[in-house]
C-alpha cells in the first residue's frame, strides 16, 4: 500500500475533503489498498528511471485515487467482455457490426488527469494517455 491512512486523511483535509476522516478505518484502508493497486498496475509498473515507487509523488497519487475509491468502491475496477465492445450501425434494414480497433480493456479503466499529469515524466510516452497526431 502506498502511503498511510493517516497521511491520506491529512492530505485530503488540507484540500477540503473530509470524507477520508469521516470514513471508518476499515473503509478508508480498503479504499487506499484498492487505489494503491491501481497506481501500481497502471503507473509504477511502467516507470522509467529515475522514477521509483518510493517517491512521495506516488503516495499523493494514491491519495487522489483513494478518494475516488472511497466515494465509489470499485471505481478503477471495470469489468468488460471484449465481445460486447462491438458497435452496430445501420440505415433502414441494413446493419453492420464492427469493432473500432480501440483496445476495449484499456478504454474501460478511468484515467484521472491529475494523476496522469503527476506521472508524465515517469512513464514512457507510449504508455501515457493522450491524444497524438501524426504528420
C-alpha positions in Angstrom: 0.0 0.0 0.0 1.3 3.4 -0.9 1.1 6.0 1.9 -0.9 5.6 5.1 -4.5 6.2 6.0 -3.5 8.9 8.5 -1.4 10.8 5.9 -4.2 10.4 3.4 -6.7 11.9 5.8 -4.3 14.9 6.4 -3.7 15.3 2.6 -7.5 15.2 1.9 -8.4 17.5 4.8 -5.9 20.1 3.6 -7.7 20.1 0.3 -11.2 20.4 1.8 -12.1 16.7 1.6 -13.3 15.4 4.9 -14.6 12.1 3.6 -11.5 10.0 4.5 -11.6 11.4 8.1 -15.3 10.6 8.4 -14.9 7.1 7.0 -14.3 4.1 9.3 -10.7 2.9 9.5 -11.7 -0.3 7.6 -13.4 1.6 4.8 -10.5 4.1 4.4 -7.9 1.3 4.5 -9.7 -0.7 1.9 -10.1 2.3 -0.4 -6.4 3.1 -0.1 -5.4 -0.5 -0.8 -7.6 -0.5 -4.0 -6.2 2.9 -5.0 -2.6 1.7 -4.5 -3.3 -1.4 -6.7 -4.5 1.0 -9.4 -1.4 3.2 -9.1 0.9 0.1 -9.1 -0.6 -1.6 -12.1 -1.2 1.4 -14.3 1.7 3.6 -13.5 4.5 2.3 -11.2 5.0 -0.9 -13.1 5.8 1.2 -16.2 8.1 3.7 -14.6 11.3 4.6 -16.3 14.4 5.8 -14.5 14.9 7.9 -12.4 11.3 7.5 -11.1 10.8 4.9 -8.3 7.9 3.6 -6.3 9.2 5.3 -3.1 8.8 8.8 -4.5 6.4 10.9 -2.3 4.5 11.7 -5.5 3.3 8.0 -5.6 1.7 8.3 -2.3 0.0 11.6 -3.2 -1.4 9.9 -6.4 -2.7 7.0 -4.3 -4.5 9.5 -2.0 -6.2 11.1 -5.0 -7.2 7.7 -6.3 -8.3 6.6 -2.8 -10.7 9.5 -2.5 -12.4 8.3 -5.7 -12.4 4.7 -4.5 -13.9 5.7 -1.1 -16.7 7.6 -2.9 -17.3 4.8 -5.4 -15.9 1.4 -4.3 -14.5 -0.3 -7.4 -14.1 2.9 -9.4 -10.9 1.6 -11.0 -12.1 -2.0 -11.4 -14.2 -2.0 -14.5 -15.0 -5.4 -15.9 -15.9 -5.8 -19.5 -16.5 -8.5 -22.1 -14.4 -7.7 -25.2 -17.0 -9.2 -27.5 -19.6 -6.7 -26.1 -17.4 -3.8 -27.2 -18.8 -4.0 -30.7 -20.6 -1.2 -32.3 -23.6 -1.6 -34.6 -24.7 1.0 -37.1 -27.3 0.9 -39.7 -29.6 2.6 -42.1 -33.0 1.2 -42.9 -32.8 -2.6 -42.9 -29.0 -2.7 -43.4 -26.9 -3.1 -40.3 -23.2 -3.5 -39.8 -21.4 -4.6 -36.6 -17.7 -3.6 -36.1 -15.1 -3.1 -33.6 -13.3 0.3 -33.9 -9.8 -1.0 -33.2 -9.5 0.6 -29.8 -8.4 -1.7 -27.0 -11.7 -2.2 -25.1 -9.9 -3.2 -21.9 -7.6 -0.1 -21.8 -10.6 2.0 -22.6 -12.6 0.6 -19.7 -10.2 1.9 -17.0 -10.8 5.5 -15.9 -7.9 7.9 -16.4 -7.6 10.7 -13.8 -6.0 13.6 -15.5 -4.4 14.9 -12.2 -2.7 11.5 -11.6 -1.7 11.1 -15.3 -0.1 14.6 -15.1 1.8 13.7 -11.9 3.5 10.8 -13.6 4.0 12.4 -17.0 7.8 12.3 -16.7 7.8 8.8 -15.1 6.0 6.7 -17.7 7.3 6.0 -21.2 5.4 8.2 -23.7 4.0 5.1 -25.4 2.2 4.1 -22.1 0.6 7.5 -21.4 -2.9 8.5 -22.0 -3.4 11.3 -24.5 -4.2 12.4 -28.0 -1.4 12.2 -30.6 -1.2 13.3 -34.1 1.0 12.1 -37.0 2.3 14.5 -39.6 
